Each structure stands twice: as structure tokens, then as C-alpha cells.
Amino acid sequence: MKRKTNMVVPTEFEKEVYEGLTHSPKHLSSKYIYDSYGDRLFQEIMDMPEYYLTNAEHQIFNSHKEEISNIFQNGNEKFKLIELGAGDGRKTKILLEQLVKDKANFKYQPIDISHSVLAQLEAAIQNEIPEVCIETLQGTYFEILNRINIENGTKKVILFLGSNIGNLLHDQAIDFLNHLRDFMHDDDLLFVGFDHKKNPQTVLNAYNDPAGITSDFNKNILARINREMDADIDLDQFLHWEVYDPESGTAKSYLVSKKDQSVFIKKLDLKINFNAWETIHTEISQKYDDHTVEWLAEQSGFQIEKKFVDTKGYYQNYVFA
Ligand code: AVI
């Protein structure tokens, strides 16, 4: 008879924490910043005056909503409006209101990993724009897109807003776009937001607010390790540090150890030593120029149909087909 073993399978988060903190130099993935507290902090970031991205995309939607609505509808064609990582949907509401006004024949399908984010979004849409037919879909992007594609052949318009693409390295962005294209048919569209290069100080300020919200957001990855893996990391002994390279357009976030210290992660039975001023790289927020966006589109087999720019030239929304 086989003996039963009591094997506990590590989560993806646990595996990546182990790999990232035993690697030299240390790194952690920004996707793990987002639990319900991280989601709340990100909403606070979007309200900060320094975080120009939200206002810029908001302004593009307000100024061009009629034209964007027409592009999505392509002559009153029925479509599914699928949003990847919808969050609180605050900018999307501008487009939803316009589509309702235009009597567009569509269903709004926001996808998010978080149940609570989707529940809040659904309640807000039902309350504020009850005419919108909304179906929230909980899971990972590609899992859900697979399911949607099997259902039927209705045209899809996919939204990937807020420069979420900027949290991917170029190679990862190309893989992601290529994978998305596998789920798209000839008349489907991808509407994607790219944050553009600008005065480097403006970029740095957006990721370095004096109130320390971005610092709390960045440190939430350590707070999650404490909460979920029973670790003893003293958050005050780490410094949030942002750098921006205006040549490559890459903003990078780090957590820097203020002293020689060790932390113990009980769930992983792992002790990690830090030298004073040793770094953990946590996030990239890529800024683009036209040439780079064109290159990304070409590398992933997309055509650029149209682009919209805000008045300051900070940010662009592209229609990829
Ligand atoms: C979600 N993402 C596009 C944000 C960004 O700008 O990279 C996350 C963020 N990190 C710090 N502030 C905001």
C-alpha cells in the first residue's frame, strides 16, 4: 500500500518569492503588490496630482469619446467590450456612457483576478449606468479569453488601459500582444494605453509622491509576505527608491535595505540576508515613443489603425487591429 504524504504545494507567489529573494540581484514581481490593500493604494495613486496618467487618459476619452464609440461600433455592429484588468473602471465609464448614448449593441465584460474589485465595479455600473449589460469575469486574462472565444463568434473590442502594458519588459509585452492576437479575429480591435516619454522630472514625481503613497504601495509586496508567509520583515528598514532612464524610457522601482539585516520567512523556512543598501527590484513602468509603439505593434503582428493623444502630449491611446 502506498503511504500518503502530506505534501503542501507552494503557490506561485511563494515560488516567486523564493526565487526572487535568493537571486542576485534580488527581485520580486509587481503583480504581487495587488491584494485588496494594494488595490486601494493604487486607487489613491490614481487620485494623486503627480500621477498624471489617469488624468491624461481621462482627458483623451472625454475629448474623443464620439469617435472612439464609432470606431468600436463600426456601424452598429454587435460587439463584446472586454476589459483586461478593469479595476474601478473610472475611465471606462466615460466610454460606456457614450456607447449607451449612441445606442450601441454591446455587452461589457470586465476581466479581473479579484472578486471584490469586480463586485464593486458591477455595483457601480448598475447604479450609475444601468443601461449597460455587464457580465464580470473572474480569472486570468487568457483563461477567460479562451472561454469567451469558445462561446461564439461575436466581434470583440479588447481594452487594455492605464499603461498596464508598461509594467512589462519589451519582450514580455511582445509575447503578451502575440498571445492576445491568437484570441482575436479579423475585425476584432485592441484599444491600448501607452504612457509616453516626457520631462524626466514629471515621470519621477509620479512615482515618488511626497505623501508616501507610492512608497506604501511598493512596500505592500513585503507586507504581503509578512501576512501570507508569516515573515518578520520590518518595512521601516526598507526605502522606496525610483529611478528613470530618459534614454530607454524605463522607470524602475526598488526597495532598498537601510542596513545589514536578515529576515525570516517562516512558511518558506527561508532566511534572507541583506547587506546595507542592497536592492530588491520590484516594478518597471515603461514610457514609450511613437517609434517603440510602432515596433511593438509590428513585432506582434498588429496594424495601428488610429491613435489619440492628450493635450499635453503625455499619453496615447492606440487602436490596434
Ligand atoms: C498599474 N501600472 C500601470 C502603474 C504604473 O504606472 O506602472 C502601477 C504603479 N506603480 C507605481 N505607481 C503606479
Boltz pocket constraint, residues with backbone or C-beta under 6 A from the ligand:
constraints:
  - pocket:
      binder: B
      contacts: [[A, 45], [A, 53], [A, 161], [A, 162], [A, 163], [A, 164], [A, 165], [A, 166], [A, 167], [A, 206], [A, 207], [A, 214], [A, 217], [A, 283], [A, 284], [A, 285]]
      max_distance: 6.0
